[in-house]
Amino acid sequence: MKKKAKNRKAVIILTCILVLLTCSSGGSDRFWDALNPVLYQDLIYGNAERYKTDALFVAAVINCESSFNRLAVSKAGAIGLMQLMPRRRRNWPWKSA
């Protein structure tokens, strides 16, 4: 259990470092190139702009929460890229598919 927590912390720290490095160097394209696969780039940028959120932050959350697996389901029941809880669906600002 402790090893999992350490690994998760390491992933979060490395993702944050990657985000900081790419933002500071002015090359957000390098951030997207580092993500594999980048299937959701247009969707992330479009919704980040729509909801006035930083696209790189959204991508970092998705990377940490689901590793870009849209079919991810947690033990607690959270679903999707950002691991949202279905019981909160009525509060989501968008219509679910």
C-alpha positions as CSV (number, residue, x, y, z in Angstrom):
1,M,0.0,0.0,0.0
2,K,2.8,2.4,0.9
3,K,4.6,1.6,-2.3
4,K,1.5,2.5,-4.4
5,A,1.2,5.9,-2.5
6,K,4.9,6.6,-3.2
7,N,4.5,5.7,-6.9
8,R,1.4,7.9,-7.2
9,K,3.3,10.8,-5.5
10,A,6.2,10.4,-7.9
11,V,3.9,10.4,-10.9
12,I,2.2,13.6,-9.7
13,I,5.5,15.3,-9.0
14,L,7.0,14.3,-12.4
15,T,3.8,15.5,-14.2
16,C,4.0,18.8,-12.4
17,I,7.7,19.2,-13.3
18,L,6.9,18.4,-16.9
19,V,4.2,21.0,-17.0
20,L,6.4,23.6,-15.4
21,L,9.3,22.9,-17.8
22,T,7.2,23.1,-20.9
23,C,5.4,26.2,-19.7
24,S,8.6,28.0,-18.8
25,S,10.3,27.1,-22.1
26,G,7.3,28.4,-24.0
27,G,6.8,25.2,-25.8
28,S,3.5,23.7,-25.0
29,D,3.8,21.5,-28.1
30,R,6.6,19.6,-26.3
31,F,4.1,18.8,-23.5
32,W,1.7,17.3,-26.0
33,D,4.5,15.4,-27.7
34,A,5.5,13.9,-24.3
35,L,2.0,12.5,-23.8
36,N,1.2,9.2,-25.4
37,P,-1.3,8.9,-26.8
38,V,-2.6,12.4,-27.4
39,L,-6.1,11.6,-28.5
40,Y,-7.9,14.4,-26.7
41,Q,-5.8,17.5,-27.5
42,D,-8.5,19.3,-29.4
43,L,-11.1,18.4,-26.8
44,I,-9.0,19.5,-23.9
45,Y,-8.0,22.8,-25.5
46,G,-11.6,23.5,-26.6
47,N,-13.2,22.8,-23.2
48,A,-10.4,24.5,-21.3
49,E,-11.0,27.7,-23.3
50,R,-14.8,27.3,-22.9
51,Y,-14.6,26.9,-19.1
52,K,-11.7,29.3,-18.7
53,T,-9.2,26.7,-17.4
54,D,-5.6,26.0,-18.3
55,A,-5.4,23.2,-20.9
56,L,-2.1,21.9,-19.6
57,F,-3.5,21.7,-16.1
58,V,-6.5,19.7,-17.4
59,A,-4.1,17.4,-19.3
60,A,-2.0,16.9,-16.2
61,V,-5.1,16.0,-14.1
62,I,-6.3,13.5,-16.8
63,N,-2.8,12.0,-16.9
64,C,-2.8,11.5,-13.2
65,E,-6.3,10.3,-12.8
66,S,-6.8,7.9,-15.8
67,S,-3.6,7.9,-17.9
68,F,-5.7,9.1,-20.8
69,N,-7.9,5.9,-20.6
70,R,-11.5,7.1,-21.3
71,L,-12.8,3.7,-20.0
72,A,-11.1,4.0,-16.6
73,V,-13.2,3.1,-13.6
74,S,-11.9,3.5,-10.0
75,K,-12.6,1.2,-7.1
76,A,-14.8,4.0,-5.7
77,G,-16.8,4.2,-9.0
78,A,-15.3,7.3,-10.5
79,I,-15.4,7.1,-14.3
80,G,-13.7,8.6,-17.4
81,L,-10.7,10.7,-18.1
82,M,-11.0,12.9,-15.1
83,Q,-12.5,10.3,-12.8
84,L,-15.7,12.0,-12.0
85,M,-18.3,10.4,-9.8
86,P,-21.5,9.4,-11.6
87,R,-23.7,10.5,-8.7
88,R,-22.6,14.1,-9.2
89,R,-23.6,13.9,-12.9
90,R,-26.6,16.2,-12.4
91,N,-24.1,18.9,-11.4
92,W,-21.9,18.6,-14.4
93,P,-22.0,21.7,-16.6
94,W,-22.3,19.6,-19.8
95,K,-24.5,16.8,-21.1
96,S,-23.1,13.4,-20.8
97,A,-23.1,11.0,-23.7
